[in-house]
Amino acid sequence: VETATMTCLESLPAKSNLWLLLGGKDKGLPWNQLRGLGSYSQIKFVFFGDVRMTIQKKSDLTGPAFSGIKDALDFVKAHAQKGDTVLLS
């Protein structure tokens, strides 16, 4: 996740955002390793699925949380600007 996210960040135009959707079912991933991503103002975090609260707690990242991916995608669609990138993880 972190490597893919960093690759996306490096390729973004200067004023674009990266919408990072994190979630799904709990697979025991090391979510705490994402903590450093919170320092990037270009990343907008959106959480979804059964593991959404676990990710927020373990990563210390903030953003809206949804029970399903459809609601998360609808939120991003309503808030993303032209030129933004969406990464599903």
DODRENBA-794789 format. One record per residue: residue number from 1; residue in three letters; x, y, z of N, C-alpha, C in turn. Coordinates in Angstrom, 3 decimals, decimal comma. Example, Ala and Ser with C-alpha at 12.3 -4.5 7.8 and 13.67 -1.06 7.14 Angstrom:
% DODRENBA-794789
(1; ala; (13,190; -5,690; 7,800); (12,300; -4,500; 7,800); (13,200; -3,300; 7,800))
(2; ser; (12,850; -2,250; 7,080); (13,670; -1,060; 7,140); (12,900; 0,030; 7,870))
***
This chain:
% DODRENBA-794789
(1; val; (0,830; -1,191; 0,000); (0,000; 0,000; 0,000); (0,870; 1,249; 0,000))
(2; glu; (1,820; 1,308; 0,907); (2,620; 2,521; 1,020); (3,425; 2,787; -0,248))
(3; thr; (4,012; 1,764; -0,855); (4,803; 1,937; -2,068); (3,931; 2,451; -3,207))
(4; ala; (2,755; 1,859; -3,390); (1,845; 2,313; -4,448); (1,404; 3,748; -4,193))
(5; thr; (1,143; 4,068; -2,935); (0,710; 5,424; -2,588); (1,813; 6,431; -2,879))
(6; met; (3,028; 6,117; -2,517); (4,134; 7,031; -2,755); (4,373; 7,227; -4,257))
(7; thr; (4,229; 6,177; -5,037); (4,378; 6,287; -6,484); (3,322; 7,233; -7,051))
(8; cys; (2,089; 7,105; -6,569); (1,022; 8,010; -7,012); (1,321; 9,445; -6,615))
(9; leu; (1,760; 9,643; -5,397); (2,075; 11,001; -4,921); (3,143; 11,663; -5,781))
(10; glu; (4,168; 10,917; -6,115); (5,270; 11,459; -6,903); (4,844; 11,835; -8,313))
(11; ser; (3,785; 11,213; -8,815); (3,353; 11,489; -10,180); (2,230; 12,524; -10,263))
(12; leu; (1,743; 12,992; -9,118); (0,640; 13,955; -9,124); (1,101; 15,347; -9,540))
(13; pro; (0,266; 16,047; -10,284); (0,535; 17,470; -10,516); (0,523; 18,202; -9,176))
(14; ala; (1,192; 19,313; -9,101); (1,423; 20,028; -7,835); (0,158; 20,291; -7,017))
(15; lys; (-0,926; 20,648; -7,635); (-2,119; 21,027; -6,867); (-3,209; 19,966; -6,879))
(16; ser; (-2,866; 18,758; -7,224); (-3,846; 17,679; -7,261); (-3,841; 16,904; -5,950))
(17; asn; (-4,967; 16,280; -5,670); (-5,095; 15,438; -4,488); (-5,072; 13,974; -4,863))
(18; leu; (-4,691; 13,165; -3,906); (-4,771; 11,721; -4,022); (-5,825; 11,253; -3,041))
(19; trp; (-6,891; 10,676; -3,543); (-7,954; 10,114; -2,708); (-7,616; 8,650; -2,485))
(20; leu; (-7,244; 8,316; -1,267); (-6,818; 6,962; -0,940); (-7,943; 6,253; -0,204))
(21; leu; (-8,537; 5,266; -0,869); (-9,611; 4,473; -0,274); (-8,999; 3,238; 0,373))
(22; leu; (-9,210; 3,111; 1,661); (-8,648; 2,010; 2,440); (-9,773; 1,230; 3,088))
(23; gly; (-9,772; -0,088; 2,900); (-10,811; -0,847; 3,565); (-11,011; -2,235; 3,014))
(24; gly; (-12,202; -2,734; 3,282); (-12,560; -4,083; 2,898); (-12,716; -4,948; 4,130))
(25; lys; (-12,284; -6,186; 3,997); (-12,345; -7,126; 5,118); (-10,995; -7,140; 5,821))
(26; asp; (-11,014; -7,419; 7,101); (-9,781; -7,432; 7,879); (-8,915; -8,623; 7,492))
(27; lys; (-7,737; -8,324; 6,965); (-6,778; -9,360; 6,571); (-5,540; -9,319; 7,460))
(28; gly; (-5,630; -8,573; 8,564); (-4,518; -8,484; 9,496); (-3,310; -7,740; 8,945))
(29; leu; (-3,524; -6,789; 8,054); (-2,420; -6,035; 7,466); (-1,822; -5,066; 8,487))
(30; pro; (-0,562; -4,692; 8,301); (0,113; -3,790; 9,245); (-0,259; -2,321; 9,005))
(31; trp; (-1,472; -1,970; 9,349); (-1,989; -0,622; 9,087); (-1,177; 0,458; 9,779))
(32; asn; (-0,513; 0,132; 10,875); (0,288; 1,119; 11,588); (1,426; 1,658; 10,716))
(33; gln; (1,825; 0,935; 9,685); (2,898; 1,385; 8,802); (2,476; 2,562; 7,919))
(34; leu; (1,197; 2,876; 7,917); (0,699; 3,999; 7,103); (0,735; 5,332; 7,845))
(35; arg; (1,100; 5,331; 9,102); (1,062; 6,556; 9,909); (1,742; 7,746; 9,245))
(36; gly; (2,878; 7,529; 8,624); (3,627; 8,619; 8,012); (2,893; 9,314; 6,875))
(37; leu; (1,916; 8,646; 6,286); (1,183; 9,251; 5,176); (0,315; 10,423; 5,633))
(38; gly; (0,024; 10,492; 6,912); (-0,797; 11,582; 7,430); (-0,149; 12,945; 7,286))
(39; ser; (1,153; 12,976; 7,057); (1,857; 14,258; 6,929); (1,740; 14,860; 5,524))
(40; tyr; (1,154; 14,127; 4,589); (0,995; 14,626; 3,223); (-0,388; 15,251; 3,058))
(41; ser; (-0,415; 16,552; 2,890); (-1,704; 17,248; 2,779); (-2,440; 16,898; 1,494))
(42; gln; (-1,739; 16,376; 0,498); (-2,388; 16,022; -0,766); (-3,204; 14,741; -0,661))
(43; ile; (-2,983; 13,940; 0,376); (-3,710; 12,678; 0,494); (-4,988; 12,894; 1,295))
(44; lys; (-6,090; 12,487; 0,706); (-7,395; 12,519; 1,360); (-7,792; 11,070; 1,624))
(45; phe; (-7,924; 10,703; 2,869); (-8,211; 9,324; 3,245); (-9,710; 9,086; 3,354))
(46; val; (-10,160; 7,975; 2,790); (-11,550; 7,548; 2,878); (-11,524; 6,068; 3,251))
(47; phe; (-12,256; 5,707; 4,312); (-12,237; 4,352; 4,842); (-13,578; 3,673; 4,581))
(48; phe; (-13,522; 2,360; 4,350); (-14,765; 1,635; 4,070); (-14,646; 0,184; 4,521))
(49; gly; (-15,792; -0,454; 4,641); (-15,835; -1,883; 4,918); (-15,690; -2,247; 6,380))
(50; asp; (-15,597; -3,546; 6,604); (-15,519; -4,077; 7,966); (-14,293; -3,588; 8,726))
(51; val; (-13,218; -3,292; 8,027); (-11,959; -2,953; 8,684); (-11,746; -1,440; 8,838))
(52; arg; (-12,709; -0,641; 8,452); (-12,530; 0,811; 8,425); (-12,094; 1,401; 9,758))
(53; met; (-12,720; 0,995; 10,849); (-12,376; 1,563; 12,154); (-11,012; 1,063; 12,634))
(54; thr; (-10,685; -0,164; 12,302); (-9,374; -0,720; 12,657); (-8,262; 0,056; 11,974))
(55; ile; (-8,460; 0,364; 10,700); (-7,444; 1,119; 9,958); (-7,253; 2,489; 10,587))
(56; gln; (-8,343; 3,178; 10,870); (-8,236; 4,506; 11,460); (-7,508; 4,454; 12,796))
(57; lys; (-7,836; 3,492; 13,609); (-7,227; 3,377; 14,934); (-5,737; 3,048; 14,844))
(58; lys; (-5,382; 2,068; 14,029); (-3,985; 1,624; 13,953); (-3,086; 2,573; 13,174))
(59; ser; (-3,652; 3,319; 12,234); (-2,836; 4,201; 11,400); (-2,821; 5,652; 11,896))
(60; asp; (-3,745; 6,004; 12,767); (-3,906; 7,387; 13,229); (-4,250; 8,340; 12,087))
(61; leu; (-4,805; 7,810; 11,003); (-5,222; 8,640; 9,881); (-6,688; 9,024; 10,064))
(62; thr; (-7,066; 10,170; 9,516); (-8,439; 10,635; 9,659); (-9,087; 10,814; 8,292))
(63; gly; (-10,398; 10,692; 8,301); (-11,183; 10,868; 7,096); (-12,536; 10,229; 7,298))
(64; pro; (-13,426; 10,430; 6,358); (-14,753; 9,835; 6,486); (-14,690; 8,317; 6,365))
(65; ala; (-15,632; 7,651; 7,039); (-15,686; 6,186; 7,023); (-17,090; 5,738; 6,625))
(66; phe; (-17,139; 4,713; 5,786); (-18,405; 4,206; 5,263); (-18,456; 2,695; 5,406))
(67; ser; (-19,659; 2,178; 5,584); (-19,788; 0,727; 5,742); (-19,500; -0,024; 4,449))
(68; gly; (-19,771; 0,591; 3,304); (-19,554; -0,083; 2,028); (-18,756; 0,754; 1,049))
(69; ile; (-18,199; 0,094; 0,065); (-17,372; 0,777; -0,925); (-18,196; 1,720; -1,803))
(70; lys; (-19,452; 1,374; -2,068); (-20,277; 2,245; -2,909); (-20,431; 3,625; -2,295))
(71; asp; (-20,711; 3,677; -0,995); (-20,850; 4,972; -0,328); (-19,525; 5,733; -0,327))
(72; ala; (-18,425; 5,010; -0,153); (-17,109; 5,649; -0,179); (-16,822; 6,246; -1,556))
(73; leu; (-17,126; 5,496; -2,603); (-16,912; 5,989; -3,959); (-17,833; 7,155; -4,297))
(74; asp; (-19,067; 7,094; -3,832); (-19,992; 8,216; -4,043); (-19,452; 9,484; -3,380))
(75; phe; (-18,888; 9,349; -2,179); (-18,303; 10,498; -1,480); (-17,147; 11,085; -2,291))
(76; val; (-16,266; 10,233; -2,751); (-15,116; 10,706; -3,526); (-15,584; 11,370; -4,812))
(77; lys; (-16,530; 10,752; -5,472); (-17,054; 11,320; -6,718); (-17,620; 12,726; -6,488))
(78; ala; (-18,256; 12,927; -5,357); (-18,850; 14,229; -5,050); (-17,810; 15,277; -4,645))
(79; his; (-16,640; 14,846; -4,181); (-15,654; 15,790; -3,644); (-14,368; 15,928; -4,455))
(80; ala; (-14,043; 14,974; -5,277); (-12,807; 15,039; -6,054); (-12,914; 16,113; -7,134))
(81; gln; (-11,785; 16,710; -7,431); (-11,714; 17,756; -8,447); (-11,040; 17,199; -9,697))
(82; lys; (-11,241; 17,858; -10,808); (-10,588; 17,466; -12,060); (-9,081; 17,442; -11,818))
(83; gly; (-8,440; 16,353; -12,242); (-7,000; 16,218; -12,078); (-6,605; 15,421; -10,841))
(84; asp; (-7,546; 15,181; -9,936); (-7,250; 14,362; -8,757); (-7,094; 12,890; -9,167))
(85; thr; (-6,444; 12,125; -8,317); (-6,251; 10,700; -8,543); (-6,940; 9,930; -7,435))
(86; val; (-7,559; 8,797; -7,785); (-8,206; 7,938; -6,808); (-7,471; 6,611; -6,799))
(87; leu; (-7,050; 6,176; -5,602); (-6,344; 4,917; -5,452); (-7,116; 4,034; -4,480))
(88; leu; (-7,512; 2,866; -4,954); (-8,221; 1,911; -4,132); (-7,219; 0,911; -3,606))
(89; ser; (-7,188; 0,781; -2,283); (-6,234; -0,148; -1,683); (-6,952; -1,147; -0,824))
***
